[in-house]
Amino acid sequence: MTRLERHAGTIGVVAFLLLWETAARLGWRNPAIMPAPSEAALAALTTIPPGVLAAHVATSLGRVLAGFALGAAAGVALGIAAGWYRPVALVCRPVVEILRPIPPLAWIPVAIVWFGLGEPSKIFVIFLGTFFPVFTAAARGMASIPPVILRAARSMDVDGLRLLAKVAVPAAMPDIATGLRIGFGLGFGVLVAAELIAAERGMGHLVMEARQLGQLGISVFGIFLIGIVNLVADHQLAAAIRRTVGRWHRF
Amino acid sequence: MRARAAEILVPLAVLAAFLGTWEYAAAAGWLRPIRFPPPSRLAGSFVDLAFHGFPEGITIWVHAAITVQRILAGHALALALAIPLGLLIGSHALLDRMTAPVVAFCRSVATLSLLPLALVWFGTGEGAKIFLIGYGCFWVMLSATIAAVKLVDPVLIRAARTMDTGGWAIFLRVVLPATLPRLLSGARIALGVGFMVIVGAEMIGTIRGLGSLIMEARTFYRTDITMVGMLCIGAFGLAAMAALEWLEARLVPWQARAEAQTR
């Protein structure tokens, strides 16, 4: 690998930012329409105290983690049950299949009617965003376990709950892990939308409020922040999955 | 035969039981109809929406047509830009390395966080909505295209070279057909993203479209209309997915067979 190839990613990022910076400075000249990245960062860091910025990030992360944890737990549990016990599948499937195609954001009005404007309605919508992909992935993972594995285990007198916990669930883990990552991504996207509509804090609120105040630079900064936080969180999740599931499977 | 019948009847029975319990709970006063309008009320609202519309005069068909139109416009625009760019990036390793972090980053920016920018750039009209849908679809399609080109079996290209096939001919007759299945499934995933984004994009600055219908209905405490609107978005999304899957099976039948075999 040549030196150029090794640093290609960094060069790409720098080139992208430089291109944007020059385009913004030469092309539009009007930072109210298209702020340059440097202006955006400067505007945000000089007007918002770091503590407030951290609070926005923490609020958003708290919401997404709460919704994700609930959605992942429910999705994994129900998905495994539906993939393993036929009666559960027959009862769950029809209801899930009807609700699944509804985009999570479309639940926001109903969530507000059911839970009010506070935290529970946001967490509920993130929960839905996470639940459906995780459920589908877990059920599919359970359904596509090679029957040879199960027969081999049975021949060694592993049966019932032990078969489920020691053989079937580990075998379905790669699918479940994929579902978790998709679910997290969706939950994160939903979070921002939920915060745009009604919130006093959070990164989505930061972006929206800045626009209303005419400070587009802060909006751009907020958008960058959302992207970076999402990227980092996804990396952490992937690393956690590799640490746990990676014991049995390679990705 | 009997097993197949059960496969269809049991889910129907479950759904009937679900709706029946809901209806009964609402009638008995356990569920407040403003929060959980009973299924019979939803059916009535659907008929009302189909003939009279909400807000007055805009029927559900108008809302749906506008929403679908916006999604298709954004989707088409995204595909038109992402496929050529993706083919270019995917076939040059250095370019791919350089753009990979930018692509990964832009994908993880939540599309709807761009709403403020879209409003400033395009106003509250159609442009902002199509831009948001286009953004969401574009990055999904771009990554799918890049991956599709990179995953073309090099043996195919070498084989074509040994038969004296030149650059453009290889691209047109080997690379493009080999990437087609992945491009189609990328387009399908992108369309799904479009359906996700549209609801958020329609929540501001419009009273037409299914997304605005469900938000408008909430401000008038018409939960029944909100729910009918949600089900309609779900139904249209499902129909669009099914249509693309059908198209995939028609255009690249070899792929469907290969997938069935690996399962």
Interface residues (C-beta under 8 A of the other chain):
Chain A: L4 E5 A8 G9 T10 I11 G12 V13 A15 F16 A32 I33 M34 L90 V91 R93 P94 V95 I98 L99 R100 P101 I102 P103 P104 L105 A106 W107 I108 P109 V110 I112 V113 W114 S144 G185 L186 F188 G189 L191 V192 A193 L196 I197 M203 G204 V207 M208 A210 R211 L216 S219 V220 G222 I223 F224 I226 G227 I228 N230 L231 D234
Chain B: V10 P11 L12 V14 L15 F18 I34 R35 A93 L94 R97 M98 T99 A100 P101 V102 A104 F105 C106 S108 V109 A110 T111 L112 S113 L114 L115 P116 L117 L119 V120 W121 F195 M196 I198 V199 G200 M203 G211 I214 M215 A217 R218 Y221 T223 T226 M227 G229 M230 L231 I233 G234 A235 G237 L238 M241 R263
